[in-house]
Structures are given as C-alpha cells and as structure tokens.
Amino acid sequence: MSLLRKILLNPAMRPIWLIVVLLVLWDLAIRLFKIPPYLIPAPQKVVEALQNEWPRLVKESTVTTWATLGGFGLSILFGIPMALLIAYSRTVESFVYPLLVFSQSVPKIAIAPLFVVWFGFGIIPKVIAAFLLGFFPIVVSTVMGFKSVEPEMIDLARSMKASRLQTFMRISLPHAMPAIFSGLKVSVTLAVVGAVVGEFVGSNSGIGYVLQIANGNFDLPLMFAALVVLSMIGVVLFVAIDLLERVMIPWHASQRGDVHATP
C-alpha cells in the first residue's frame, strides 16, 4: 500500500494525473452539453485516430523534428555569439538590439511564403522559420545572463591577474549558463512552432501538413491527434534541454535537491 501511495504522490506522476483529469472533464463536458463531434471530438475518437494513424504520424513527426532541430541549432549558432557582441559592446547593442526587437514584431506567417519562393518546398523554409522564432529568446536570455555578472567578481579576477579568457571561462560563462539554458528551453518550444508555420505555408510533409489535410477534410479526430503528437515533440525536446542543464550546471540552485519549495 505504501508503494502504491508513493507512486500516486510521486511528483513525476502529477502531470499524468492532471492529463487524466482534463480528459475526464473533456469527456464529461461533451456528454453533459451534448457538443456535436463536428465541433469537438470525444477523447475516445482522438485515441482511435492516434492508433489508426500512428505510423503516419510518427513518419511526419520525424520531418517536423528535424526541421525543429535544424532551426534550433542555427539559433544557438548565431544567437549566442550575437548576444556576446551585444553584452560586451554598447555600440553593437545600440545598433543591433532595436533591430532584433523590431524583427520580432513582424508575423512569421506573413513572411514565410517568401522562403518558399526563395528556397522551394524542401526542408530549408521550415528550418528558417524555426530559426526566426527560436533566435530571439536565446539572444535576450544570454545577454541578460552576461550582463548580470557582478562587477565585483570581474574586479576580483582582474586583481588576481586573470586574463580575459580566464575571466570569461571561469566567471562570466558559468554565471550566465542558467540564463542561457532558460533561453534554450523557450527557444526549442518556439522552434517547433516555427517548423509547423513553415509546413503550413508550403510543404508536402510534416505534422503541419497533416494538420492542413485534416482541416481540409474536416477530420477533427486526426487534427487533435496531430496536435497531441506535436505537443509530445515539444515536451520531449524541452525535457532533453532540461536534462542537459542538470548535467552541465548541477551546482545551480534550481538543480539542487536542497531547494525548498511548496509541496
């Protein structure tokens, strides 16, 4: 009995219990309010669509995942160096930062058709769309991380005759790592959205393409099933970044077990 109680009260099980409760409430709402299936499908129909279309959904999710990882990788490749330039140069910050903020006000769905015109219907437009959505959170979080280093620590390193590289590697970078990982977590979830945006505009594969087909056929169970798979991609990538954070910065307060939180 104690083992069962431990399983039920395990913090890792809480999201599962929440999903179960939401599914029950979803089913009850459909039954009580007699919502027609052409508006909202019953959970059972969505599960059946997942079972019937699972091989297809897995195949299409692979395409979306690769596009997401490509855009996310580009976000890291360009975002962190850009953030370093902004954090350590007031001139670069005054020129580049306002332009980055301005670029985020442009709807990506509005310019995504240009990528199809320029690069065709392959994976490149999806990667670029994922990159555009994932780039900004990494830049902002990384800039904040490097700018939040206490000047006293830098002065202490200089007084001990540490070189700029040593100061960066031993003080600035470790101090900024939690903020960088926060940006990575936001970026990877937005990259999933960006990949789907690219698939909406012009693609013959991917979860976004499945969503378009389901929408055109008014197949709501398949649409909800595709959304479930899309959510799973985002969750898996987020958890992967979180595990990497635990490995790379186990010393940080957010990763230690002695941090007190409300049960």
Buried (B, 14 or more C-beta within 10 A) or exposed (E): EEEEEEEEEEEEEEEEEEEEEEBEEBEEEBEEEEBEEEEBBBBEBBBBBBEEBEEEBEEBBBBBBBBBBBBBBBBBEBBBEBBBBBBBEEEBBEEBBEEBEEEBEEEBEEBBEEBBEEBEEBBBBBBBBBBBBBBBBBBBBBBBBBBEBEEEBBEEBEEEEBEEEEBBEEBBBBBBBBBBBBBBBBBBBBBBBBBBBBBBBBBEBBBBBBBBBBBEEEBBBBBBBBBBBBEEBBEEBBEEBBEEBEEBBEEBEEBEEEEEEEE
